[in-house]
Amino acid sequence: MKAPKKGIKWETLGFGFSDVNCHIRFTWKNGKWSKPRFVKEPEITMHIGASCLHYGQECFEGIKAFRQKNGKIVIFRPDENAKRMYRTAERTCMPPVPVDMFVDACKAVVKRNSEFVPPYGTGGSMYLRPLLIGTGPQIGVAPAAEYTFMIMVMPVGAYYKGGLKPVRAVIFDDWDRAAPNGMGDVKVGGNYAASLYAHEKAKHAGWPVELYLDAKTHKYVEEFATSNFAGISKSGSYVTPDSKSVLPSVTNMSIKQVAEDLGIKVECRPVPFTEIRRFEAVAALGTAVVITPVYEITRADKVIKISDPDVVHPVLQKLYDTVQGIQYGTIKDTHNWCFEVK
Ligand SMILES: *Cc1c(COP(=O)(O)O)cnc(C)c1O
């Protein structure tokens, strides 16, 4: 593994595209996956009739690799993302990427770009974005005959430069994200397209995140546009919605385990909207930021105050510190979540 590249301002890196050495690419044709290719150019050429362009045959994943305290480079739970992309591929009639091929591809592309994994201590990481798209031309509605699987990587900075920062959220009753038997539980780009309009509305009105209720009744909490929901109850339980239209977040799955390890009770069950005001803390959970505390939630003309905007609930802080400690190698990885790149 290479040392971090000289001349990059790691401390000021944000969350955006930057040039690296290469991405990894495979194509699926005649029933099988090709050998990997490492491609330098970030552009991709495809047929104008590609099914990803016309009918949204597309899915993706988000994963992080970390340079640990002891110098090792590890990828956090890529096997879980592999399994999730497998399920998403099946749901969208695309050829699933075998789990081993997916994990090996993650390791190979990180290895080829190891000098872009930020130094330990800067709070940065390497973000991996696996992408599976239909690239064969398909004009009659049907699955395409050719597919491309790629993993893009980029160094990203610490999201919280001075500690966890609570945000406000909003619920809109005018727009839904995912229907009960729809695609909310798989990671397709279309789910993001479905939430962009509301997201822009929220952002311009001063809410960085929007929370969705179940599309059918608007009575139960589901998740934020791009992250899962969790609340800390008065009795100290970690409560997270159980719903078929919520995306199973790897971050949430990991935090649930960490909570159990710390002796915190985990409740995975339907969460009525009316319960929000009884939580001591609420958080949004996802790979990009791990935990974002939410201090108040607005729905129409009502504002639900949850916590002090300047104070992070100690349980959220502890969960955050533990997950980050495992990722950066300062806390023992008892569940073997970190896959070393050699
Ligand atoms: C990706 C995603 C999440 C977060 O999942 P992680 O595996 O924790 O990154 C949550 N909700 C939605 C809708 C997502 O697409």
The ligand as an SDF file (V2000), in Angstrom:
LIG
                    3D

 15 15  0  0  0  0  0  0  0  0999 V2000
  -27.8780    4.2380    0.9010 C   0  0  0  0  0  0  0  0  0  0  0  0
  -29.0730    4.5870    1.6500 C   0  0  0  0  0  0  0  0  0  0  0  0
  -29.1070    4.6060    3.0560 C   0  0  0  0  0  0  0  0  0  0  0  0
  -27.8820    4.3760    3.8990 C   0  0  0  0  0  0  0  0  0  0  0  0
  -27.3550    3.0830    3.7860 O   0  0  0  0  0  0  0  0  0  0  0  0
  -25.8870    2.7770    4.2710 P   0  0  0  0  0  0  0  0  0  0  0  0
  -25.6540    1.3740    3.8340 O   0  0  0  0  0  0  0  0  0  0  0  0
  -25.8440    2.9320    5.7290 O   0  0  0  0  0  0  0  0  0  0  0  0
  -24.9890    3.7560    3.5900 O   0  0  0  0  0  0  0  0  0  0  0  0
  -30.3110    4.8760    3.6830 C   0  0  0  0  0  0  0  0  0  0  0  0
  -31.4350    5.1420    2.9780 N   0  0  0  0  0  0  0  0  0  0  0  0
  -31.4340    5.1390    1.6370 C   0  0  0  0  0  0  0  0  0  0  0  0
  -32.7010    5.4400    0.9350 C   0  0  0  0  0  0  0  0  0  0  0  0
  -30.2670    4.8690    0.9260 C   0  0  0  0  0  0  0  0  0  0  0  0
  -30.2950    4.8730   -0.4050 O   0  0  0  0  0  0  0  0  0  0  0  0
  1  2  1  0
  2  3  1  0
  2 14  2  0
  3  4  1  0
  3 10  2  0
  4  5  1  0
  5  6  1  0
  6  7  2  0
  6  8  1  0
  6  9  1  0
 10 11  1  0
 11 12  2  0
 12 13  1  0
 12 14  1  0
 14 15  1  0
M  END
$$$$
